[in-house]
Amino acid sequence: MKKSFPLVLLLLLFFTSGVAAPHQTDSLSIKIGQMIMVGFRGLEIRKGSIIEADIIKRGIGGVVLFDYDVPSSSAIRNIDTSAQLERLTSELQRRSQIPLFIALDQEGGRVCRLKPSRGFPPTLSAARLGKLDNTDTTREAAGSTAALLKSLGINMNFAPCVDLNVNPNNPVIGKFDRSFSANPAVVARQARLFVDAFHQHGLIAVLKHFPGHGSSTTDTHKDFTDVTATWSKNELEPYRTLIREGYDDPVMTAHVFNARLDSLYPATLSKATVSGLLRNDLGFRGVILSDDMQMKAIADRYGLEEAIRMAVDAGVDIVLFGNNVALYDPDITAKAVDIIRHLVEKGAISPERIDASWRRIMALKTRTILPNP
């Protein structure tokens, strides 16, 4: 990882660099923008496009890329060839005053956005690597993935998945070979190798899906998902182990409902789960990233303002809108930014709460994706 430098120098860099002057008129707008990560359509960034406005005018903190557009059932989204993707990431960063998180899901196996059919190298699934449980094999697989992403201008990978394979028939984890093992020690060991390899190539890891999605029988993309009867405290062990060893890259929350942790709200919206369990009990101090807020486990049960308010109040630092579930909303960033600002102005979210997320996000960007001073 790159050496960090004082936040005051970071801010000086932002406001005296040669990039376009900020369109945000106050510090609150800048801080709110950094809390938004969004998905968009396009193999390139067109002048006057909405994503360009999201970056320049609204100052979003990051983007997530996909190879397939679900709402339109189209194979044209953000990824075509390596040359095209490298141009796209360069165009994105060139428009941003504060360097962007550019993320995707490249777990390996069936869950990968960089597919062999588009000329990218084949990958091994987490299930295969966990079954082998061979240090050299995993290190090579993770290193190859990290090197590829780095070469393409991608700086954040939504991986490794540290869900335990409690239910092999799980429709979104087990059946897709996304879990290393049902054994938390194997999961932690394999995940550590991935995180280390990512760091060696300057890539940001993201552990997911907290507090555990491996025992579910339904998919949060499609419906309410209750793990109360199937979840166990063992599912926390990979997080506990890695955090104890110093892990401070992001953690992604799940939208699973677990009455044993919170009798009212799913994990992403649960203060008891996010701030209580992850921050206070497990001692995590890094950035907390929501899973896609447009997934039906959230979107079908909560209004947009309510969901954003609860997620931020729970302790989520970055709210993710993949724009790739059922509908595509080109105005989702503008809506989210306006909602958060309104919530602050009416006192539903405190400025101090926004500041806390800003500091964590800036600390991560400082040590990972900014050049040495």
Buried (B, 14 or more C-beta within 10 A) or exposed (E): EEEBBEEEEBBEBBEEEEBEEBBBEEEBBBBBBBBBBBBBBBBEBEEEBBBBBBBBBBBBBBBBBBBBBBEEEEEEBBBBEBEBBBBBBEBBBEBBBBBBBBBBBBBBBBBBBBBEEBEBEEBBBBBBBBEBBEEEBBBBBBBBBBBBBBEBBBBBBBBBBBBBBBBEEBBBBBEBBBBBBBBBEBBBBBBBBBBBBBBBBBBBBBBBBBBBBBBBEBBBBBEBBBBEEBBBEBBBBBBBBBBEEEBBBBBBBBBBBBEEBBEEBBBBBBBBBBBBBBBEEBEBEBBBBBBBBBBBBBBEBBEBBEBBBBBBBBBBBBBBBBBBBEEBBBEBBBBBBBBBBBBBEEEBBEEEBBEEBBEBBBBBBBBBBBEEE
